[in-house]
Amino acid sequence: MTTENSKDNLHIWNVVKQTPTNFLKKIEYGYLKGKSDINPQWRLMAMTQAFGPVGHGWTYRIVKLWSEPCTDGNVMAFAEVAVKTKLDGVWGEEFSGIGGSTIVDKNKNGISANDEGFKKAVTDALGVAFKAIGVAADVYLGNYDGSKYINNYDQAFDNNNPAPQQTAPVNNQAQTLSQRYNKALASIKEAKNPSTLDKAVSTFAGTQYEGGINNACRARADQMGWSNNQSSHQTQQSQSLHH
């Protein structure tokens, strides 16, 4: 249902929902070809515009950093961050995001270390957290076609037309997101076709597992030679992929 101040509730969302096109880059290769890479520095600028300088109008803290080895020889770095904003002089509750990147990359060319892995994981986690208040929302909602925004949505649904009820597929109701994530990682590890990676990325877009899925897919794509030997460049871009 909607309330009389539903548009007021979306004030911040509508301020930060559209990323200027000069801060979006179309990915031209790999299993994420055609998707949009969002400049992470723009996200920080959007938060500053909406709330004020970091440390005054909004702030964040790193809750946890950890690494996990993969069975294929890669090592993943993960970060959890907590973000807090101030509205009308009052600090709100924290909201969190989890992101990931690789710190050890293994592909057909050998093994390489990534000394910016944890930094990229934190950047990814911040991008995930910022989604909760609408930063770059139109890109994640599929309202950007690669050259322009298709519509200007200022509400989730019309006041006179409540959002339709959505029923989850029966085979997913008994599974937690964590269980589905673990199954997806197993499928990615054995993927024989890039379409398997595309499906995993789209399924977990916008969830806390998005970063882990993106990095697992990138590692498999590198292993199978689906990245056109440009894995290092793809790693730099994928820290802020929207799906």
C-alpha positions in Angstrom: 0.0 0.0 0.0 1.1 3.6 -0.4 1.0 6.5 2.0 0.3 10.2 1.5 4.0 11.0 1.8 5.2 8.2 -0.5 6.9 10.6 -2.8 8.6 12.2 0.2 9.8 8.8 1.2 11.5 8.5 -2.2 13.1 12.0 -2.1 16.6 10.8 -1.6 16.1 7.8 -3.9 15.0 10.1 -6.8 18.0 12.4 -6.2 20.5 9.7 -6.6 18.8 7.1 -8.8 20.2 8.2 -12.2 23.9 7.9 -12.9 25.0 10.5 -15.4 25.9 8.7 -18.6 29.5 10.0 -18.6 30.0 7.9 -15.4 28.7 4.8 -17.0 30.9 2.5 -19.2 29.5 -0.2 -21.4 31.4 -3.5 -21.1 32.4 -4.6 -24.5 33.7 -8.2 -23.9 33.5 -11.2 -21.6 30.4 -12.8 -20.1 29.1 -9.4 -18.9 29.2 -7.9 -22.3 26.5 -5.2 -22.7 26.1 -4.5 -19.0 27.1 -1.2 -17.4 30.1 -0.5 -15.2 29.3 2.4 -12.7 32.2 4.7 -11.7 32.6 4.0 -8.0 33.8 7.6 -7.4 30.4 8.9 -8.7 28.7 6.9 -6.0 30.7 8.8 -3.3 29.8 12.1 -5.0 26.1 11.1 -5.1 26.2 10.4 -1.4 27.9 13.7 -0.7 25.3 15.6 -2.8 22.4 13.9 -1.0 23.7 14.0 2.6 26.8 16.1 2.9 30.5 15.4 3.3 31.5 12.0 4.6 31.9 12.0 8.3 29.3 14.7 8.7 26.2 13.9 6.7 27.0 10.2 6.2 29.7 7.8 7.3 30.7 4.2 7.1 32.8 1.7 9.0 34.5 -1.6 7.9 32.8 -4.3 10.0 34.9 -7.2 8.7 37.5 -8.2 6.2 38.3 -11.8 5.4 39.6 -14.1 2.7 38.5 -17.5 1.4 40.4 -19.9 -0.9 38.6 -21.3 -3.9 39.0 -24.9 -5.1 40.3 -23.6 -8.5 43.3 -21.9 -6.9 41.9 -18.4 -6.7 41.6 -16.6 -3.3 38.8 -14.3 -2.7 38.8 -11.2 -0.4 35.5 -10.1 1.2 34.4 -7.0 3.1 31.4 -6.1 5.1 30.7 -2.4 5.6 28.1 -0.5 7.7 26.8 2.8 6.4 24.9 5.5 8.4 23.3 8.7 7.1 21.9 11.8 8.8 18.5 13.3 7.9 17.2 16.5 9.5 20.1 16.5 11.9 19.4 13.0 13.2 21.6 10.0 12.5 19.7 6.9 11.3 20.4 3.2 11.9 23.2 1.5 10.1 22.6 -0.5 6.9 25.2 -2.9 5.5 26.7 -4.3 2.3 29.0 -7.2 1.5 31.4 -7.1 -1.5 34.3 -9.2 -2.8 37.2 -9.2 -5.1 40.2 -11.5 -5.8 43.5 -11.3 -4.1 45.0 -14.3 -5.9 44.1 -14.8 -9.5 44.7 -18.1 -11.2 44.1 -18.5 -14.9 45.7 -20.2 -17.9 48.6 -17.8 -17.8 49.5 -18.7 -14.2 49.0 -17.2 -10.8 49.1 -13.5 -9.9 48.6 -11.5 -6.7 46.2 -8.5 -6.5 47.5 -6.1 -3.8 44.3 -4.0 -4.2 41.9 -6.9 -3.6 40.7 -5.8 -0.2 40.3 -2.2 -1.3 38.2 -3.3 -4.2 36.2 -5.5 -1.9 35.4 -2.5 0.3 34.5 -0.4 -2.7 32.2 -3.2 -3.9 30.6 -3.5 -0.5 29.9 0.2 -0.3 28.2 0.0 -3.8 26.0 -2.8 -2.5 25.1 -0.8 0.6 24.3 2.3 -1.3 21.7 0.4 -3.4 19.5 0.4 -0.4 18.9 4.1 -0.6 18.7 4.2 -4.4 22.2 5.1 -5.6 22.2 4.2 -9.3 18.9 2.5 -8.9 17.7 3.1 -12.5 20.7 1.1 -13.8 19.9 -1.8 -11.5 16.2 -1.7 -12.4 17.0 -2.0 -16.1 15.9 1.5 -16.9 19.1 2.3 -18.8 19.5 0.9 -22.3 23.2 1.6 -22.7 22.8 5.1 -24.2 19.8 6.7 -22.4 17.3 6.3 -19.7 14.0 4.8 -20.9 11.6 6.2 -18.3 11.5 8.6 -15.4 10.0 6.5 -12.6 9.5 8.5 -9.4 7.5 5.8 -7.5 7.7 2.1 -7.2 4.0 1.8 -8.3 1.1 4.2 -8.9 -1.1 5.0 -5.9 -4.2 3.7 -7.6 -2.5 0.5 -8.8 -0.8 -1.3 -5.9 2.2 -3.5 -6.8 1.2 -7.0 -7.9 1.8 -9.9 -5.5 4.7 -12.0 -6.6 4.9 -15.7 -5.6 8.3 -17.3 -5.4 8.7 -20.5 -7.4 8.0 -23.5 -5.3 11.4 -25.0 -5.7 13.0 -21.9 -4.2 10.7 -21.5 -1.2 12.4 -24.2 0.8 15.9 -22.8 0.1 17.6 -19.9 1.8 19.5 -17.4 -0.3 22.7 -18.8 1.3 21.9 -22.3 0.1 21.2 -21.1 -3.4 24.5 -19.1 -3.3 26.5 -22.2 -2.4 24.7 -24.2 -5.2 25.4 -21.4 -7.7 29.1 -21.5 -6.8 29.2 -25.2 -7.5 27.5 -24.7 -10.8 29.9 -21.8 -11.7 32.9 -24.0 -10.9 31.8 -26.7 -13.4 30.3 -24.2 -16.0 30.8 -25.4 -19.6 29.1 -22.4 -21.2 29.2 -18.6 -20.5 25.3 -18.6 -20.3 25.6 -20.4 -16.9 27.6 -17.4 -15.7 25.1 -14.9 -17.1 22.3 -16.7 -15.2 24.2 -16.7 -11.9 25.0 -13.0 -12.2 21.4 -12.0 -13.0 20.0 -14.2 -10.2 22.1 -12.7 -7.5 22.2 -9.1 -8.7 21.3 -6.7 -5.9 21.9 -9.3 -3.1 24.6 -9.5 -0.5 26.2 -12.3 -2.6 26.5 -10.3 -5.8 30.2 -9.5 -5.3 31.1 -13.1 -4.6 29.1 -14.4 -7.6 30.7 -11.8 -10.0 34.2 -12.7 -8.9 33.6 -16.5 -9.1 32.2 -16.0 -12.6 35.1 -13.9 -13.6 37.5 -16.6 -12.3 35.8 -19.3 -14.2 35.7 -17.2 -17.4 39.4 -16.6 -17.1 40.0 -20.3 -16.5 38.0 -21.3 -19.6 39.4 -18.5 -21.8 36.1 -16.7 -22.1 37.6 -13.3 -21.2 39.7 -12.9 -24.3 42.9 -12.8 -22.1 41.8 -9.5 -20.6 41.1 -10.7 -17.1 43.2 -8.1 -15.4 41.3 -5.3 -17.1 38.0 -7.0 -16.4 38.9 -7.3 -12.7 39.4 -3.5 -12.5 36.0 -2.9 -14.1 33.9 -5.6 -12.3 34.2 -4.1 -8.8 31.2 -2.0 -9.5 29.2 -4.0 -12.0 25.5 -3.8 -11.5 24.8 -7.3 -12.5 
